[in-house]
């Protein structure tokens, strides 16, 4: 038998990852088996085990990859639109992006229906602690302070704690169970979601006494913010690849 190339191995792993993510969103972690993942990916029943020792390993990589994608995609947006790098706009963009990815949202709001026992895994706790909103904000705040776009009469730790509380409230409001009558009015629900996002941005701006960077400083700030987001995304991906069988 001819050994598989690195590209072929990568392709098979990618199929497994895509199939697993689709299944867990629909059925929840508890309801998904490795054999069902293999069947959905159209690969051999034992193929997932060529790359991951356990189901937990597979789904932890999916969560980490989803988080990395969120951070990388936002870095791309910041490079294209430097004005997005300021606190009130970036926090809103991050919060919305986190909620748009089902597994990232499930980790953020501890959704047991989706992640089940995976929420009790110490590695899931580590991913949330090291790459969740609080961790990202604590790395961004010094940049905003250095570039003079937020107040400095509070400590960076106080600012991070205040922002985290605002985001917790935003996440709770956005993920609250929708009533039957509201579900029928999709346009109204989407409008309410946008109103909350706008209110979050205004609250952050008022709390941090945020100001726009000078024209000369906007591009350097955007460059540093995007580099930080990309660096964090790369660390997430590399950490998971190190734990995968090849």
C-alpha positions in Angstrom: 0.0 0.0 0.0 1.3 3.5 -0.9 1.8 5.7 2.1 -0.4 8.7 2.3 1.1 12.1 1.6 0.9 14.9 4.2 -1.7 16.6 2.0 -3.9 13.5 1.9 -3.6 13.1 5.7 -4.5 16.8 6.1 -7.5 16.4 3.8 -8.8 13.4 5.7 -8.4 15.2 9.1 -10.2 18.3 7.7 -13.1 16.1 6.6 -13.3 14.6 10.1 -13.2 18.1 11.8 -15.9 19.5 9.5 -18.2 16.5 10.0 -17.7 16.5 13.8 -18.5 20.2 14.1 -21.7 19.8 12.1 -22.8 16.8 14.2 -22.1 18.3 17.6 -24.0 21.5 16.8 -27.1 19.4 15.8 -26.9 16.6 18.3 -24.7 17.8 21.2 -21.5 16.3 22.4 -23.2 13.5 24.3 -25.1 12.3 21.2 -22.1 12.1 18.8 -19.9 9.1 18.5 -16.6 8.7 16.6 -18.2 6.2 14.3 -21.0 8.6 13.4 -18.3 11.3 12.7 -16.5 8.9 10.4 -19.7 8.0 8.6 -20.5 11.7 8.1 -17.0 12.4 6.8 -17.1 9.5 4.4 -14.0 7.9 5.9 -13.2 4.6 7.5 -14.7 3.9 10.9 -11.2 4.0 12.6 -9.9 7.1 10.7 -10.7 9.6 13.5 -8.5 7.6 15.8 -5.6 8.0 13.5 -5.5 11.6 14.5 -7.2 11.9 17.9 -7.0 9.5 20.8 -10.4 10.3 22.1 -13.6 12.1 21.2 -12.7 14.8 23.7 -9.4 15.4 21.9 -11.2 15.9 18.6 -13.8 18.3 19.9 -11.4 20.3 21.9 -9.4 20.9 18.7 -12.6 22.0 17.0 -13.3 24.6 19.7 -9.7 25.9 19.6 -9.8 26.1 15.8 -13.1 28.0 15.9 -11.6 30.5 18.4 -8.5 30.8 16.3 -10.6 31.5 13.2 -12.5 34.2 15.0 -9.3 36.0 16.1 -7.6 35.6 12.7 -10.7 36.8 10.7 -10.9 39.9 13.0 -7.2 40.6 12.5 -7.9 40.6 8.8 -10.8 43.1 9.2 -8.7 45.4 11.5 -5.9 45.6 8.9 -8.4 46.5 6.2 -10.3 49.0 8.4 -7.9 50.5 11.0 -10.7 52.4 12.8 -12.0 49.0 14.0 -9.0 48.7 16.3 -10.4 51.1 19.0 -11.9 49.6 22.2 -15.6 50.3 21.7 -15.7 48.9 18.1 -13.3 46.0 18.6 -15.1 44.7 21.7 -18.4 44.7 19.9 -16.9 43.0 16.9 -15.3 40.4 19.1 -18.5 39.7 21.1 -20.5 39.3 17.9 -18.0 37.1 16.3 -17.8 34.8 19.4 -21.6 34.4 19.3 -21.7 33.6 15.6 -19.6 30.5 16.0 -21.8 27.8 17.7 -19.1 26.0 19.7 -17.3 29.2 20.7 -20.7 30.5 21.9 -21.4 27.3 23.7 -18.1 27.4 25.6 -18.6 31.1 26.4 -22.1 30.6 27.9 -21.4 27.1 29.3 -24.1 25.5 27.1 -24.4 22.0 28.5 -26.9 21.0 25.8 -24.1 21.4 23.2 -20.9 20.6 25.0 -22.1 18.4 27.8 -19.4 16.7 29.8 -16.8 18.5 27.7 -17.4 21.6 29.9 -15.9 19.7 32.8 -12.7 18.9 31.0 -9.8 20.9 32.4 -8.5 21.5 28.9 -11.8 23.2 28.0 -11.4 25.4 31.1 -7.9 26.2 30.0 -9.0 27.2 26.4 -11.7 29.5 27.9 -9.3 31.0 30.4 -6.4 31.6 28.0 -8.4 32.6 24.9 -11.8 33.8 26.1 -12.9 37.5 26.3 -11.1 38.2 29.6 -7.7 36.9 28.3 -7.9 38.8 25.0 -9.0 42.0 26.7 -6.1 41.9 29.1 -3.7 41.8 26.2 -5.5 44.6 24.3 -6.0 47.1 27.0 -2.3 48.0 27.4 -2.2 48.8 23.6 -5.2 51.1 23.9 -3.7 52.8 26.9 -0.4 53.2 25.3 -2.0 54.8 22.2 -4.1 57.2 24.3 -7.5 55.9 23.2 -8.8 55.0 26.6 -8.6 56.7 30.0 -5.6 55.8 32.3 -6.9 57.0 35.7 -8.2 53.4 36.2 -5.8 50.5 36.3 -5.7 48.1 33.3 -7.0 45.4 35.6 -10.0 47.5 36.7 -10.7 48.2 33.1 -10.5 44.6 32.1 -12.8 43.6 34.9 -15.4 46.3 34.0 -15.3 45.2 30.3 -15.7 41.6 31.2 -18.8 42.4 33.3 -20.3 44.3 30.3 -19.6 41.4 28.0 -21.1 38.9 30.4 -24.3 40.9 30.4 -24.3 41.2 26.6 -23.7 37.4 26.1 -26.5 36.7 28.6 -28.9 39.0 26.8 -28.1 37.7 23.3 -28.3 34.1 24.2 -31.5 34.3 26.3 -34.2 31.9 25.3 -36.4 33.5 22.7 -40.2 33.4 23.3 -42.4 31.7 20.7 -43.9 35.0 19.7 -40.5 36.5 19.3 -39.2 33.6 17.2 -41.9 34.3 14.6 -40.6 37.9 14.3 -37.1 37.2 13.1 -36.6 40.7 11.8 -37.6 42.1 15.2 -35.2 39.7 17.0 -32.3 40.7 14.7 -33.1 44.4 15.2 -33.1 43.9 19.0 -29.7 42.1 18.7 -28.2 45.0 16.8 -29.7 47.5 19.3 -27.9 45.6 22.1 -24.6 45.6 20.1 -25.0 49.4 19.7 -25.7 49.8 23.4 -22.6 47.7 24.3 -20.4 50.0 22.1 -21.8 53.2 23.6 -21.4 51.8 27.2 -17.8 50.8 26.5 -17.1 54.2 25.0 -18.6 56.1 28.0 -17.0 53.9 30.6 -13.5 54.1 29.1 -13.9 57.7 28.0 -12.7 56.3 24.6 -11.3 58.6 22.0 -10.3 58.1 18.4 -6.5 57.8 17.7 -4.9 60.6 15.6 -4.8 59.9 11.9 -1.1 59.3 12.2 -1.6 56.8 15.0 -4.5 54.8 13.7 -2.6 52.6 11.4 0.2 51.7 14.0 -2.5 50.9 16.5 -4.4 48.7 14.0 -1.1 47.0 13.1 -0.3 46.1 16.7 -3.9 44.9 17.4 -4.1 42.7 14.4 -0.6 41.3 15.1 -1.7 40.4 18.6 -4.9 38.7 17.4 -3.0 36.7 14.8 -0.3 35.7 17.3 -3.0 34.5 19.7 -4.7 32.6 16.9 -1.5 30.9 15.9 -0.7 29.9 19.5 -4.1 28.2 19.7 -3.7 26.3 16.5 -0.2 25.2 17.3 -1.1 24.0 20.7 -3.8 21.7 19.3 -1.7 20.4 16.4 1.0 19.3 18.9 -1.6 17.1 20.6 -2.8 15.5 17.4 -1.5 12.2 16.0 0.3 12.5 12.6 
